């Protein structure tokens, strides 16, 4: 059974910034080697003679035309938000540093 060396697995773990136990190292030696072998098989495929398949469907996407709609008055909009101050609406934080 082919497998990666312990140093190769530790190198990949360092690149991924993960800690691995001795048991995990032994498991990754085999599974990472299998994954790399599968990638090599894909690289061997002759794709130069065939048209590249981008989508399995020949249908084109149909998009609607943009239409300008009616603006909702801020006073009506403000009724549906939990917290607001003046013309500002409080929203939850999406990005934490």
N, C-alpha and C positions, 0 to 999 in steps of 0.2 A: 504494500500500500504506500503510495507516494504521499508525502506531506511536506509542508514548509518547515524551515528550521525555527527554533525557538526565537532566535534573533530577528528573523523576518516578521514573525507574529508580533513581537514586542515593538518593532519599528512601525508597523501598521497601527498598533494600539497607541503609540506615542503620537503619530500623525492625527489619529482620530481623537486624541486627548481623552482616552478612557483607561481605566485601570482594569487589569485582567488578573485573575487568580491563576495558579498553576494548572488547575483543572480546566479552566477556560482556555488556557494556552494550548493544551493538548487537543481540545476540541477544535479550536480555530486552526491548528496546524493542518487538520484534515479538511475542514469545511472551506477554508479560504483557498486551499489548493484545488479543490473541486470547482469552486467558483472561477478561479483563474483559468483552469482547463476549459471550462465552458465558454469563457470569453475568447480563448484562443480558437475554439471550434467556430465561433461566429466570425472571427476575423478571416478564417480560411474560406468562407463562402465566396463564390464567384458572383459578384454583383455587378460587374462591369457590363455584362451583356444584356441585362434586364433593366427595364424601366423601373425606377424607384417607386415603391408604393408609399404614397403619402397618406392616403385615406382609403378605407375599404369601400367607400361609396362614391359614385360618379355624380351625385346630386350636388348642385351648388346651393349655398346658403342664400335664402331670400331675406333681405333686410327691409324693414319698413322705412318710409321717408320720415325724417325728423319733422316734428310739428311743434310749433310754439303753443304751449297751453296757457291756461289762466294761472296767474300767480295767486297764491293763497295769502290773504292779508296777515301780517305778522301778529296782529291781535288774536286772530283765530288760531294761528299756528301755536302761539304762546300758551293757549289753553290746554294743549295736549302734551306739554313738556313738564317734567317733575320740578325742575329748578331753573329759574331765570332771574337775571338782574338787569333792569333796563331793557336794552335791545340785545342783550347777550343771553345765550342759552348754555347751561352747564351740561357737558357731555362726559361720559366716563373716560378715564385715561386708557389709551390703547397701547402705548409704548412705555415701558418702564426701563429706566437706565440703571 
